[in-house]
Amino acid sequence: MGKTKDLQRQIVGKTRQAIGEIIGDQDLHDDGKAQAQRGRGKQDKQDKLSELNPLKKLKQLT
C-alpha cells in the first residue's frame, strides 16, 4: 500500500482510539490502537527498505 493509505490508517486508528477513550468504549479504543499500529508498522517497514537502498530516496527527490 502507499504512504497515503498508511497515513489514513494511522489517522483513522488514532481517531477511533480517542473516541473510544472519550466515550469509555475499551474495545473501540483497542481496535483503534491496533489499526494505528498497523499503519505505522507498514510505514516503518517502508522506511527500513529505503535505508537499505539509498538510491530509492534519491529517485524520490528527483
C-alpha positions as CSV (number, residue, x, y, z in Angstrom):
1,M,0.0,0.0,0.0
2,G,1.0,3.6,-0.5
3,K,2.1,6.0,2.1
4,T,-1.2,7.8,1.8
5,K,-3.2,4.7,2.7
6,D,-0.9,4.0,5.7
7,L,-1.3,7.6,6.9
8,Q,-5.0,7.3,6.5
9,R,-5.0,4.1,8.6
10,Q,-2.9,5.8,11.3
11,I,-5.3,8.8,11.4
12,V,-8.5,6.7,11.5
13,G,-6.9,4.4,14.1
14,K,-5.9,7.4,16.4
15,T,-9.4,8.9,15.9
16,R,-11.1,5.6,16.9
17,Q,-8.7,5.3,19.9
18,A,-9.5,8.8,21.1
19,I,-13.3,8.4,20.7
20,G,-13.1,5.0,22.5
21,E,-11.3,6.7,25.3
22,I,-13.8,9.6,25.5
23,I,-16.9,7.5,25.5
24,G,-15.4,4.8,27.6
25,D,-15.5,2.0,25.0
26,Q,-12.4,-0.1,25.6
27,D,-13.0,-2.3,22.6
28,L,-13.1,0.7,20.2
29,H,-10.0,2.1,21.9
30,D,-8.1,-1.1,21.5
31,D,-9.2,-1.6,17.9
32,G,-8.2,2.0,17.0
33,K,-4.8,1.5,18.7
34,A,-4.2,-1.7,16.7
35,Q,-5.2,0.0,13.5
36,A,-2.9,2.9,14.1
37,Q,0.0,0.5,14.8
38,R,-0.7,-1.4,11.6
39,G,-0.4,1.8,9.6
40,R,2.7,2.8,11.5
41,G,4.2,-0.7,11.1
42,K,3.9,-0.6,7.3
43,Q,5.4,2.9,7.2
44,D,8.4,1.7,9.4
45,K,8.9,-1.2,7.1
46,Q,9.0,1.1,4.0
47,D,11.4,3.4,5.8
48,K,13.8,0.5,6.6
49,L,13.7,-0.6,3.0
50,S,14.6,2.9,1.9
51,E,17.5,2.8,4.3
52,L,18.7,-0.4,2.7
53,N,18.5,1.2,-0.8
54,P,19.8,4.7,-0.6
55,L,19.2,5.3,-4.3
56,K,15.5,5.0,-3.7
57,K,15.5,8.2,-1.7
58,L,17.5,9.9,-4.5
59,K,14.8,8.8,-7.0
60,Q,12.1,10.3,-4.8
61,L,14.0,13.6,-4.7
62,T,14.3,13.9,-8.4
